Amino acid sequence: MDVELERGYEGRGGRWVYEIKVLRTGGALIKLKVDARDGTVLGGKPRDHAAGERPASSRTHRETGER
């Protein structure tokens, strides 16, 4: 797994947001937007995921086993 982190400012809400790109084993790329202040996942887009697997933005840390 490989991770890339970018930081940006979202105008309307006036908040800092991290854009995290995760390259999973097997080549699936997941992009997440995370509120920099409290860690809330604001959204996500899987670029390629297995059939039947829910996008990362709809899974919880408990379901993925990640922290």
Contacts in CASP RR format, 6 or more apart in sequence:
PFRMAT RR
TARGET T0000
AUTHOR 0000-0000-0000
METHOD contacts of the structure
MODEL  1
MDVELERGYEGRGGRWVYEIKVLRTGGALIKLKVDARDGTVLGGKPRDHA
AGERPASSRTHRETGER
1 22 0 8 1.000
1 23 0 8 1.000
1 24 0 8 1.000
1 25 0 8 1.000
2 22 0 8 1.000
2 23 0 8 1.000
3 20 0 8 1.000
3 21 0 8 1.000
3 22 0 8 1.000
3 23 0 8 1.000
4 20 0 8 1.000
4 21 0 8 1.000
4 23 0 8 1.000
5 18 0 8 1.000
5 19 0 8 1.000
5 20 0 8 1.000
5 21 0 8 1.000
6 18 0 8 1.000
6 19 0 8 1.000
6 20 0 8 1.000
6 21 0 8 1.000
7 16 0 8 1.000
7 17 0 8 1.000
7 18 0 8 1.000
7 19 0 8 1.000
7 36 0 8 1.000
8 16 0 8 1.000
8 17 0 8 1.000
8 18 0 8 1.000
8 19 0 8 1.000
9 15 0 8 1.000
9 16 0 8 1.000
9 17 0 8 1.000
10 16 0 8 1.000
10 17 0 8 1.000
15 35 0 8 1.000
15 36 0 8 1.000
15 37 0 8 1.000
16 35 0 8 1.000
16 36 0 8 1.000
16 37 0 8 1.000
17 33 0 8 1.000
17 34 0 8 1.000
17 35 0 8 1.000
17 36 0 8 1.000
17 42 0 8 1.000
18 33 0 8 1.000
18 34 0 8 1.000
18 35 0 8 1.000
18 36 0 8 1.000
19 31 0 8 1.000
19 32 0 8 1.000
19 33 0 8 1.000
19 34 0 8 1.000
20 31 0 8 1.000
20 32 0 8 1.000
20 33 0 8 1.000
20 34 0 8 1.000
21 29 0 8 1.000
21 30 0 8 1.000
21 31 0 8 1.000
21 32 0 8 1.000
22 29 0 8 1.000
22 30 0 8 1.000
22 31 0 8 1.000
22 32 0 8 1.000
22 56 0 8 1.000
23 29 0 8 1.000
24 30 0 8 1.000
27 48 0 8 1.000
28 46 0 8 1.000
28 47 0 8 1.000
28 48 0 8 1.000
28 49 0 8 1.000
28 50 0 8 1.000
29 46 0 8 1.000
29 47 0 8 1.000
29 48 0 8 1.000
30 44 0 8 1.000
30 45 0 8 1.000
30 46 0 8 1.000
30 47 0 8 1.000
30 49 0 8 1.000
30 55 0 8 1.000
30 56 0 8 1.000
31 44 0 8 1.000
31 45 0 8 1.000
31 47 0 8 1.000
32 41 0 8 1.000
32 43 0 8 1.000
32 44 0 8 1.000
32 56 0 8 1.000
32 57 0 8 1.000
33 41 0 8 1.000
33 42 0 8 1.000
33 43 0 8 1.000
33 44 0 8 1.000
34 40 0 8 1.000
34 41 0 8 1.000
34 42 0 8 1.000
35 42 0 8 1.000
41 57 0 8 1.000
43 57 0 8 1.000
44 55 0 8 1.000
44 56 0 8 1.000
44 57 0 8 1.000
45 55 0 8 1.000
45 57 0 8 1.000
46 53 0 8 1.000
46 55 0 8 1.000
46 56 0 8 1.000
49 55 0 8 1.000
56 64 0 8 1.000
61 67 0 8 1.000
END
